């Protein structure tokens, strides 16, 4: 058999094998509604409240990245129905972080995280 045909058959067999025996994972994560309210204060600051309607798989870690804050500061962050975990332990298991929220400082700003 020609080397080219033999190689093609080998690649085809490997592809077929991987398709038959691979595990397919479908996440059921869905954001169905998001509403953001911003209340400007007299001192120039603002209160931002974000409301989300979500259907999430168990074990999903969610986050909002706040990069390039310049002179802005985050003074308060909370997630309704969750408990604060301070400091946030990125290496903790999802089970340990479940039902908690926190923040992580990055080189570019902050990450707001909840599980």
N, C-alpha and C positions, 0 to 999 in steps of 0.2 A: 504494500500500500504506500502510496505517495506520502512523504513526510508532512506535506501541507494538509492533506486530507486527514491524516492521523491526528495532527495537532488540532484541527478544527473539531473533529469528533471528541477529542479529550476535553476541549474547552466547552463544547456543547453539553457533554455528560456532566461536567462539574457544575455548569449553570443549572441544568435540570435537577441535579441532586440538591443544590442549595435552595432552589425554589420549592421542592417537595418537602424538605426537612427543616426549613427555616421557620422561625416563630415570628408571626406578624403581630405587632402591638398597635392598637388604635386607641388613642387618648380621647376621652369624651369631654375634653375641656371646651367650654363654650361661654363666651361673654355675650349675653343677650341684651344688656342695657348698661349704659354708663352715663352718669350725669355729674357735671362739675359745677359747684357753686363757689363763687369768689366774693367775699365781703371785704371791701376796702375800708381800712381804718383811717382815722384822722391823721395819725402819725405817718401815714404812707405805707404801713404794713398791710398785709392781707391775710384773711382766714380762708383757706382753700379746703373745701369738703368734697370728696369724691365718693359717689354712690355707685356701686357696681352690683349687677345681677349676674351671677356666674353659676355655672354647673361645672364642678371640677372633680377630677378623679382623686381618690385618696392618694396621699403621698405627693402632692404637687406643691412645690415651693414657688411662691409668687413674689415678684419684686417690681419696684419702680425705680428706675435709674434717674438720679438728679445730678447731671454733669454740669460743669462750668457755672457754678452758682455765683461767681464773681463776689460781690459784697453781700449777697443775700445769705440768710441763715435760716435753718429749719429750727423753730422753737418748740414745736410739739408735733408728735405723730402718734396715732393710735388706730387700732382696728377694732371695731365694735364686736363684742363677743369673744375677744381674744385677750390673753394676758401678755404683758410686756416681758421679754427675756433680754435682760441687760447685764453683761454684754452679750451680743448675739454670737453664738458658737457655730460657725459654718461647718465645723467638723462633726457636730452632733448628728445623730441619726434623724431621719424624718419623723420617727415615732417620738423622739425626745422633743422635737421642735413643734409637733402638732399642737394647734390651738394657741400658738404664740406669735408675737411679732417683735421686730427690732430693727435696728439700723446698723449699717457698716460704713465706716469712712473709707473712701477710695482715694487714689491719687488725683482723680478728676472731680470728686464731689462726694455724693452719698448714694447708698442703696437702701430703700425701704423694703423690708422683707416680712412676709408672713406665710405660715404653713397651716 
